Amino acid sequence: MTQHASLTPERWAGFGRDRQLLMIANEMNRASKLFDRDDRGRLANAYERILRLADLTVEVQDSRSLRRELLRWRELAGGVYLEPDPEAHRQLFRALLLLTPAGAKQLPFLA
């Protein structure tokens, strides 16, 4: 069971869109550090949390266009979960941040 398994869609919907995406980005940031350590078990757990939060965000999203983009993004994230690739992860992280203005403001802080 992942850390966010008990998080309900109702509670998740209480967070704003920007905050939801930034919380996914926070998990992506944690996962970034696990590629260097070559710790596949912890990396898989991080990606399970990322995918769970993405699923919740899609589920509560009112915007059809953002929902569509998140589903595309989630499919690519699933690929990194199955076959870890640091470069693909970096690109996914960047793409996620570009989905909202609040996320885009975080780009200069990426390592």
C-alpha positions as CSV (number, residue, x, y, z in Angstrom):
1,M,0.0,0.0,0.0
2,T,1.4,3.4,-1.0
3,Q,1.6,6.4,1.3
4,H,-1.4,8.1,-0.5
5,A,-3.6,5.0,-0.7
6,S,-6.0,6.3,1.9
7,L,-6.2,9.8,0.4
8,T,-9.8,10.3,-0.9
9,P,-10.8,12.1,-4.0
10,E,-13.0,14.4,-1.9
11,R,-10.0,15.5,0.2
12,W,-7.7,15.7,-2.9
13,A,-10.3,17.9,-4.6
14,G,-10.1,20.3,-1.7
15,F,-6.6,21.2,-2.8
16,G,-6.3,23.7,-5.7
17,R,-5.1,22.5,-9.1
18,D,-1.7,24.2,-8.7
19,R,-1.2,22.6,-5.3
20,Q,-2.2,19.2,-6.6
21,L,0.4,19.4,-9.4
22,L,3.0,20.8,-7.1
23,M,2.5,17.8,-4.7
24,I,3.0,15.4,-7.6
25,A,6.1,17.4,-8.5
26,N,7.3,17.1,-4.9
27,E,7.2,13.3,-5.3
28,M,9.0,13.6,-8.6
29,N,11.7,15.6,-6.9
30,R,12.1,12.8,-4.3
31,A,12.3,10.2,-7.0
32,S,15.0,12.3,-8.8
33,K,17.3,11.6,-5.9
34,L,16.8,7.8,-6.1
35,F,18.2,7.4,-9.6
36,D,21.6,8.4,-8.3
37,R,21.5,5.8,-5.5
38,D,20.4,3.0,-7.9
39,D,17.7,2.1,-5.3
40,R,15.1,0.5,-7.6
41,G,12.7,-0.5,-4.7
42,R,12.5,3.0,-3.3
43,L,12.2,4.4,-6.8
44,A,9.3,2.1,-7.6
45,N,7.6,3.2,-4.4
46,A,8.1,6.8,-5.3
47,Y,6.6,6.2,-8.7
48,E,3.6,4.4,-7.1
49,R,3.0,7.6,-5.1
50,I,3.4,9.7,-8.2
51,L,0.9,7.6,-10.2
52,R,-1.6,7.5,-7.3
53,L,-1.6,11.3,-7.1
54,A,-1.8,11.7,-10.9
55,D,-4.8,9.3,-10.8
56,L,-6.5,11.4,-8.1
57,T,-5.8,14.6,-10.0
58,V,-7.4,13.2,-13.2
59,E,-10.4,11.9,-11.2
60,V,-11.2,15.3,-9.6
61,Q,-10.2,17.5,-12.6
62,D,-13.0,19.6,-14.1
63,S,-10.9,20.8,-17.0
64,R,-11.2,18.3,-19.9
65,S,-8.0,19.6,-21.6
66,L,-5.9,19.3,-18.4
67,R,-7.4,15.9,-17.7
68,R,-6.4,14.8,-21.2
69,E,-2.8,16.1,-20.8
70,L,-2.5,14.5,-17.4
71,L,-3.6,11.1,-18.8
72,R,-0.9,11.4,-21.5
73,W,1.6,12.4,-18.9
74,R,0.6,9.5,-16.6
75,E,1.0,7.0,-19.5
76,L,4.6,8.2,-19.9
77,A,5.2,8.1,-16.1
78,G,4.0,4.5,-16.1
79,G,6.7,3.8,-18.7
80,V,9.4,5.2,-16.4
81,Y,7.9,3.2,-13.5
82,L,8.3,0.0,-15.6
83,E,11.7,0.9,-17.1
84,P,13.5,3.5,-15.0
85,D,15.3,6.1,-17.1
86,P,16.7,9.3,-15.5
87,E,16.5,11.3,-18.6
88,A,12.8,10.4,-19.3
89,H,12.1,11.2,-15.6
90,R,13.8,14.6,-16.0
91,Q,11.7,15.4,-19.1
92,L,8.5,14.2,-17.3
93,F,9.3,16.4,-14.3
94,R,9.7,19.4,-16.5
95,A,6.6,18.7,-18.5
96,L,4.6,18.4,-15.3
97,L,5.8,21.7,-14.1
98,L,4.8,23.4,-17.4
99,L,1.2,22.4,-17.0
100,T,0.4,25.3,-14.7
101,P,1.9,28.8,-14.2
102,A,2.7,28.0,-10.5
103,G,4.6,24.9,-11.6
104,A,6.5,26.8,-14.3
105,K,7.8,29.2,-11.7
106,Q,9.6,26.2,-10.1
107,L,11.6,25.4,-13.2
108,P,14.6,27.5,-12.2
109,F,15.0,25.5,-9.0
110,L,15.4,22.1,-10.7
111,A,18.8,20.6,-10.2
